Structure formats: structure tokens, C-alpha cells
Amino acid sequence: MVKSTASIDSISLVIPAHNEAENIAGVVRDSREALLKIAPDWEIVLVDDGSTDSTVAVAREALGDDAKNLTVVRHERKSGYGRTVCDGLRAARGSALAFMDGDGQFKAEDLVTLASHLDEADLVGGWRTVRADPWQRSVISGVMNILVRTLYGLNVKDVDCGLKVMRREVFADASPILAKSALFNTELYFKARRSGLRVRQFGVPHYPRLAGRRSGGRLIPILRAVRDVIRLRVLLARRWSPPVRIADDAR
């Protein structure tokens, strides 16, 4: 049974999208229904990452009268997953922040389950119980998770799962985000853990992409990702330290 999310007064859901006109209508309609169950004040922040199709127009039409709850952030050129999500999070106004991929491979209803745990955690992430992707992508993801656990000391499952909910303070503490790619997920988990914030994960279903092109899985981006995992760890060691928190009894 899903717990009450009454303690959340406003929530913003960031949806990154690049040429998702065939998928986005169902995604935003399902998102509206889920967000209404989480908080009375909600918004969808659609980050159009250099789309050349009608992604934004389709999203507005799908929401109808609720299009007033849609905020659009536009990239003139494709900027990459991490930068796209973070631009959306910076534009969001909710006290709770969430993000979900725009390709329809997650169900927005699972955000309700994740958000219900924000009373006991600051960052709640999903992990894909079964990946609905080609085996190559699953192998690549497994290798990346091993690298992250080894180099970052993170005991988390499926670090790159594109379904997360957090309190605004988590993103504020993690900013500025150094990673520009999907590696920002690793940076988010790492900084939250090192900042003493509460992190929880729950298994979520993952569904096949019904339309559009799947990105990723090519050799050069994979090798670049491995390089970036190492580079980011070095940058974090040099440029970042956890925020100093005042103990409750000292305030």
C-alpha cells in the first residue's frame, strides 16, 4: 500500500526529451495523474534537448487545460542527458524534485511509491528489477555499476536508473554538478551519501520502448563513459567537500 505523501506541498517532475513526439503524450498524461496523488501543487518541466520534431507541441496538446502546469526548457542543440536533467532541476520550483525519462520506459505511477518514502529519506531512487533493453546495454550497465561501487564506495543498485525523487535540499547540496552526462546520477548519490543525507532505493518495473530511437550502446560513448567515471572521481576529490552541518543540539 502506498503511504500518504501529504507532507509534500509541491513537486516538480523533470522530463528530458529528444525527439520523443511519439511517446511524450502518454508520458505527460500519466505524469499528471501521478503528480496529483503526490502534491496539490505540481508542475512538469519538459527539457527539450534539441528536438527536431513536435515533442513540445504534442506535450502541450496532451495536457490540455493543464498545460499551464508545463514549463519548457529548450536546448538549441543536443546537450546530453546529465546537462538536460540538471537544467530542468534548476528551473523547477517544487519543494520536492523528481525526474523520469521521456521515452515511456518507466510508469509515472511508480513516482507515487518513491515519493511516499520522502518522510524517511532525502533521496529515493528506483532500480530496474528487470531491464527491458538489449543484453548489451545490460552488460554495459553492470560494468559501470561495478566501477562506481569500486571507485566511489557506493553500495547502490542500478545507479543510472532514470527515476528518482528528492527533497530540494539534496540538489542544492550537490550543486554545482560537475558531470555533464548520465554520470551525474553517480555524482548525486555520492554527494548525498557523503553529505550525510538519507538515501533509499526501491525496485521499479522497466518497459520496452514502443517508439523512437534508443540512444547509447555504441563503443565510443561507452569508452568515454569509463574514462569519465575515473575523471569525475578525481575532480570530486580535488574540488568538492561535504557541506558542514550544524548538529541539532548546537543550533
N, C-alpha and C positions, 0 to 999 in steps of 0.2 A: 504494500500500500504506500502511495506517495505521501510524504509528510507535508504539512502546511508550509507554504512559502510566504506567510503573511508578514514576516519580518522584512521582506524586500519591498521597498516602496516604489522603486523604479528600476527598470532593466533595459539595457541596450544590447541588441544582438548584431554583431558584425558578420556580414556575409561577403567574402571575397568572391569575385566572379569575373571570368574572362570568357566571353563568347558562350554564355550559358542560356541563351534565349529559349532553347528547347526544354530546359529544366527549371528555370527560375520561377515560373508562375506557381507551380506546385510547391516549391520550396518556401516562397514568401507567404503563401496562403496557410500552409501548415505551421509556419513560424508564428504567424499572427495568433492562431488558436492556442499554441503552446504558451506564448508570452502572456496572453490574457489570464492564464492559470497561475502565472508566477507573480505578477505585479499589476496594479491598476494603471500605472504609468509605464508605457513601453514604447520602444522605437526599434526599427530595423535600420541599420546603417549598411547600405549596399555600396561596396567599394568596387567600382567598375575599372578593372585593371586593363585598360587599353582595348576594350572590346571593339570589334568592327561589325557587330550585329546589333540587334534591337533589345539587348538584355535589359537595359534600364526602362525602356518604354513598356516592355512586357511586364516587368515587375510593378510599375505604377498601375497599369490597367488591371492586373490581378488583384491588387489591394482595394481598388475602387475608392469608396469614400474614406477608407483608412490610409490612403496614400499620404495623408498629412503626417502620418507616423513614420514615413520613409525619408531618411536622409541619404543623399547620394554624394559620394566622394569619387571624383573622376581622376584617372591617370591617363594622360595623353598617350603614353607608351606603356607596354607591359613592363611592370616593375618587379615582379616576383612575389611569392607568397608571403614571406615574412613582412616585407615593407607594406604590402597591401593590407594585411590584417592589422598591423600596428597603426597605420594611418586611420583605419576605421576606429580603432580603440581610442585614439587621441581625439577623434571627432565626436565620440559618444558622450552622452550626458547622464546616463543612468548611474545609480549608486552601486548597481551590480552590472558587470560586463560579461558578455558571452561571445563566443564566435563559433561558427559552423560552416563547413564547406558548402559552396553553392551548387554542387553537382548532383544533389539528391541522394548521395550515398549514406547519409545519416537522416534519421527521422527527428524532426524538431520536438516531438513529444518526449524524447529522452532528455531534453534540456530541463523539463519539469522535474524529472527524477534527480538530475545533478544539482539543480538549484535548491531542492528541498534539503540538501545537506550543508547549505551555507551557514546554518546556525552552529555547526560543529567543525567547519573548515573554512579557510580563506580562499583556497583554490581547489576546485573539484574538476577533475579531468575524466574523460572516458578512455576506455581501452577497448579495441575491437576484439570481441570474443572470437569471431571468425572473419578473416579478411576476404571481401568479395572482389579480389584483384587477381591478376595473373600471378603464378607462382614466383616469377622473377622478382616482382615487387615485394612479395612477402619475404623472400630471402634477403633482399637488399635492406628491408626494414629491420629484419632480425640482426643483421650485421651492424647496422647503425645503432640499434639498442644496446648491443654488447659494447660497442665503443663508448657510448655515452655512460653506461654503468661503470666502465673501467676508468675513463678519464675524468668523469665528473662526480663519481661516487654517488650516483643517483639510483636508488632502488625503486624504479618506477617501471610500469609496463607500457609498452607502445607509446613512447614519448611524443611521437608526431601525430597522434590521433587528433583530427581536426574538430573536436567537440569539447569545449571547456567553458566553465562558468567560474567567475571570481569576483571578489569584492574589489571595488575601485582601487583600494589601497595597495593591492598586490601589483597592479600595473604601475602605479605611481612609484612604489619602491623599486621596481625593476627598471624603470626608465632612467637614462635613455637605453633603449635596446640596441645592442651592437650588431646583432645578426640581421642580415637582410633577407635570408632565405627561410625555409621551413625550420632551420636550426634555432629560430627564435623560440620555438617550443622548449627546446633544451635549456636555453638561457632563462626562460620564465620559471621552469621547475627548479633550476639550480639556484637562482636568486631567491625564490620563495623559501626553499629549504634553508639556505644559508642565512636568511633574514629571520628565521625562527617562526615563520608562518605555518599554519596548519594546511597540509596537503592530503587530499584523499582521491582515490580513483575507483571507478565502477565500470564494469563491463557493459558495453553497448553493442547492439547489432550493427552490422555494416552491410550495405545493399549494393547490388551491381549497378553500375552507371547505365542508364537507359538510353541516353542520347549524348551527342557531342564527343569530342576527342579527349582521351585521357592524357594528362601530361606526365612527365617524368619517366624513369625506367631506362633512359639511354646511358651509354657508358660514360661519356664525357661529364654530364652532370653528376653522375654517381661518384666518379673520381674526385670531382670538385667538392662534393659534399663531404667526402672523407677528409680531404685537405682542410676544409672549413671547420670540421669538428675539432681538429687539433689546433688550428689557428685561433678559434674562439676561446678555447680553454686558456691559451697563453694570454690573450687580451684580457680576459676576466681576471686572471691572476695579477696582471700589471695595472689595470685601470679601475677595478671595482672592489669595494669592500662593503660588507653588510651595513645597513643603517644602524646607528646607535639608538637603542630603545630604552626609555626610562621605565624602570620597574614600577608596577602599580603602587607598591607601598612607599615609593620615593616621590610620587607625584604630589 
